[in-house]
Amino acid sequence: MKDLGITYQDVYDLLHRACTTISPDVLYLMRNAVVQESHPEAKVFLETMIDNVAQATLQDKPVCQSPGFPTVWIRFGEYFDMGPLLSYLPKALTQATQEGLIRPSIVHPLTRHNPGDSTGLGVPNIELRYVPDQPFVEIIMSAKGCGAELGNISKILTPATLGKNYSGLKQLVLDTVINAGGFPCPPSAIGIGLGGQMDISAKLSREAISTRSWLDHNPDALLDELEQELLEDINKLGIGPGGIGGKTTTLAVKIAYAATHTAICPVTINFHCWVARRFGVRIYPDGRRESLFQVEE
């Protein structure tokens, strides 16, 4: 077992960045959208969003008043010693809340009791994945906004309703975006989970949009083609930034799948607002560290 020297400060620094700015890939897409957007008011919306990020970073303040829901992905190989890493995560949330970087918003689902420290049963959500022979540990911290959750849907399609050339799936995605309108704080990104049963499709939809770069291409050629087609069709809807019109409705579409039963095709459509508070790092046994979601100039 290898202790990679991950400290509490490492974890807190990731969380701090996820509170006060957005990931570089998304900021890159936002800046490109300003150049491409022809709707005057939509262009102003985008410019204001980008300025908001700059001011939050400059003043070391939250980039959005809504702190979102914290999920952490840890992917590790066979020689990684987890050590105290898992205990660092709730402590970092509590510290960030006490320092005013996070508004305490985690409550009991029924009583709505708020403990005031941004933690609770199942919070933060921690997703562990063992990857044989992986020579590094990868940690991704994501605080996904919950207003966007109001537009999410899960549905069980059948082979018939999936449709020829996946027409049923495509229409379901477009109808979901239309029904959501401006509620997911567009420009959004959309994660689509396919397969498994409903619980698996929901999990995949979150993982797809939170752990992949919004600039990447799906390694599966079929899914990559579907992602690009949906992205183009969604942006033709004219919902635009903040729902005021324009051609920048969605910045990215990301799809993940699992095998499923022959009778069904579970689908979850998961909106992510433009405030992409997620940062990740790969830590190697020799101490080298590599930041994720970077943009090559």
N, C-alpha and C positions, 0 to 999 in steps of 0.2 A: 504493500500500500504506500502511496506517495502523498505526502502532505505538500500541497502546492502553495502554502503560505497565504491563503486567502484570509484577510483580516476583516474585523468589523468595519473598519474605515473604508475598505474596498466596497462593501455592501452598501454602506451609507452613501458613499459618493455616487454610486449608480442610481440610488433612489433620489438623491438630491438633484441630479441631472434630469431625471424623469419628472421632477416637479417644476423645474424652472426653464425648460426648453423642450423642443421636439427633435426627433431623430433626424440626422442629416439628409437621409434619402427623401423624407417627406418635405423638408424645407426646400430641397432642390426641385421637387415636383411643383410646389407652390409657386416658386419663382418663375418656373417655366410657364405655369398657368397664367400668370399675370401678362406675360408676353403674348400668349396665344389668345387670350380672352378679348372678344370684340364688344361685349356688352359693357357700356361705360360704368354703370353702377356695380356690376359684378367685378370689374377690374378694381374699383375702389374698395370693395369688400375684401378682395384678396390682398391688396396692398396693406389694408388695415390689420388683417390677420398676421401678416408677416412682420409688421411693425410691432404688434403686440408681443410676438415671440422675442424680438430684439429687446424691447423694454423689460420684459420679464427676466431675461438673461442678464441684462445690464444691472438691474436693480436687485437681482437675486430674490425674485418674488415668483409665486406660482403663475404658470403660464395660463391657467384657467382656474376659476374659483371652484369648479367641481373637481374633486380629487380623483374620481374614477374608482375602479375596483382593481386591487393589486393582485397580479398573478406573476409567478416567477417560474421560468423553465430552467431546469438544471440537467444538462446532458453530459454524461461522464463515461469514461472507459473503466477497464477492470482494475487499474492501479490507483484510482483516486480515493483518498481518505476524506470522507465528508466532514469529519471533525465537528466543530461547533457551528458550521455554516448555517444549518437550519435554524438554530437559536438566534442567529444574528438578524434574521429577516423581520420578525415581529418587533424586536428591539429598535431596529432602524425606523420602522413605521411610527412607533411611539415617539421616538426622538424628533422626527420630522414634524409630527403633529404638535408637539410641545413647542417647537421653534416657529410655528406658524406657516410652515411650508405646505401642510395638508390640513384642510378643513375636516374635522372629525365627522364622518358621514356613514360609518359602518354601524348597522343596527340589527336587532333581532327581527326576523321577517314578519312575525306576528305582533309582538308587543311593541315593536319599534323602539325598544330600549337602546340607548346609545351609551356605550361605556366611555366614550370620549377620547380613546387613544388609537382609533383606526384599526383595531384588531378585534377578533372574535372567533367563534368556532368556524374553522375553515378559511380564516383570513389571516395572513395572506394565503391565497391558493398556491400550492407548490406542486409543480409537475416534474417528477423525476423520470429520466429515461436513461437506461443503460445502453450504451453503444459499444459493442465489442471492438477492441483494438483502436478505439479513438484515442489519440495521443494527447488530448487536452480536455479540460473541463470548460463547458460553455454555460454562461449564466446570462439569461435575458430577463430583465425586469420590465413589466408593462403595467401601466395604470390606465386602463381603458375606460373612457367616459361612459356614464350610465344613461344619459339622455338618449344617446343613439340606440340603446337597447330597446327603446319603445317601438322601434320599427322592425325589430327582428322577428323572424318566423321560422317554425319547423313544420315540415309537412312530409307525409309518407306518400310518395308517388308509387305507381305500379308500372310495369313495363309498358302498358297501354298509355297511361297518362304522361310517362316520360316523353313519349312522342317520337315520330320519325325525325332523325337528325337532332334529337333532343329538343324539339320545338316546345314541348310542354315545360321542360325545365327552364328554357330561355324565357318563355312567357311569364312563368312564375317569378323569375328574378325581376323582370321589367315591371310587372304589376306590383311587386313588393316595393320597389323604388318609387313608383308613382304614388302609392298609398302613403308612404313615409313622408314624401314631400321634403319640407325643410326641417323636420324634427331631428334628423341625425346630424345636424350642424354641417351640412355640406359646404365645401367638397369633402365627401367621405371616401372611404375605401370599403370594399365589401369582401368579406370572407365567406366562402361557400364550402360547407362540409357535405360530402356525399358518402352514402353507404353505411355499413354497420347496421346498428339500430339507431333510434332517435338520439340516445345519449351520446353515441359515438360521433354522429354527424355534427351535433352541437359542439362537442369538444374540438373536432377537426376545424370547424369554421373559425373558432377563436384562435387556434394555433396557426392557421394559415395566414391570418391577417396580422398577427402579433409577432411571429418569429421569422417570417420571410421579409427580405427587403422589398419595398414597394416598387423598386426599379428592376427587380430580377425577372427572369423568364422561367416558367415552369419546366422542369426537365422532362416531363411527360408531354410529348408533342400534341396529343389530342387535347389535353387540358390547357396547354399554352394557347392553342388556337381558340378554344372556347373562352378563355380569359380575355383575349384581345378583342374577340367579337362582342362580348358582353360590354366591355369597357366602351367601345365605340358606340354601341346602341344606347347605352345608358346616357352618354353625354349628348346624344341627339334629342333627349327628352326635354331639354331646355329648363330644367329645374334651377340649376346654377347655384353659386355660393349663397348660403343663407336662404335659399329658396326664392330668390328675387329674379331669377332668369339668368340666361347665359349658357355657355357650353361647358362650364367646369362644374359638373355635378359629382363626378367620381374621379379620384386620382388613380385608383388601382382596383383590380379584381383579382383575388387569389383563391384558388381552389385546391382542396385536399380531399383525398378519398380513402376509403377502406373497402374491402370486399364485403358483399352483402348477400342476403338470401335471394334466391331466384324470384320470389314473389313480390319483392319490394325494392324501392330506391329511396331511402330516407334522405331528406334535404334540409339543411339549416342555412339560412341567409342571415348574415351577421354584419351589421353596420359598425364601422369605426369612424368616429369624427376626425376632422383634420388635425386635432390636437393629439398627435401621436407621441405620447409620453412613454417611450420605451427605449431602453439602452441595453446593450449587451457587450460581453467581453469573453474572449477565449484566453485561457491561462494555460501555458505549457509547462512541462516539468522543469525546463531550464530557466523558468522565471519570466520568459517572454510573454507579453500581453498584446492582444490584438483586438481593437474596438470593432464592433459590428455596425452594419448599416451605413458605412462610410461611402462617400461618393468620389470616384476617381475623376479628377479634373482633366 
